[in-house]
């Protein structure tokens, strides 16, 4: 989607803020002993209270209001009976719709006590997203995001999960531009376009370079038990800094 009016921007800001606040509310309850289904229910009730609908449910009939992925589950984890344990790394990914507009955001959290390596992975992934925002500007090559994030990950001793990436969003959950890579791809020739609504969401890992869909048809897991972390914002591309719609 490309923003064409102040009304569009205001509507996107409304749903973006709700998505960001939903993650905060769920994170506030993240502690050892909570069941991921209970955590999902907290997210569902928060979305409901603001008149928003779970995007995965209404678009893809996903079996949950939010995606909750634990440890080697990188993305699209189904909320269920899994009990959060001390030392876990938990990713909370929320996407939602309000008045025909969509926003999507995700963040990874550690449940103390965790290993220094797991904490470094989470901190580095958050920093990778922050660095990527600096080159997400109208006119610049999209491949700059991948080059920057991949080099930063290598410097920290981590890998990039290459079959997960950012995407366009706005009037739909997924739209053009499709698949924004967070690794350097010399064949990537697109440039960021002013007013485009999209997500940037690097996935860093302590060894994995791809994820595999599990038998449930949803959960994306690393091949050999490697940890992964993700941070994501929905934003509007401008000629300066992007407008972060899901930052709260």
Secondary structure, DSSP 4 states (H G I P E B T S, - for coil): -B--SHHHHHHHHHHHHHHHHHHHHHHHT--TT-BHHHHHHHHHHHHHHTT-EEHHHHHH--SSSSEEEETTEEE-PBPSSPBP-TT-EEEEEEEEEETTEEEEEEEEEE-SS--HHHHHHHHHHHHHHHHHHTT--TTSBTHHHHHHHHHHHHHHT-EE-TT--EEE-SSSSSEEEEEE-SS--TT---B--TTBEEEE--EEESS-S-EEE-TTSS-EEETTS--EEE-BEEEE--SSS-EESS--
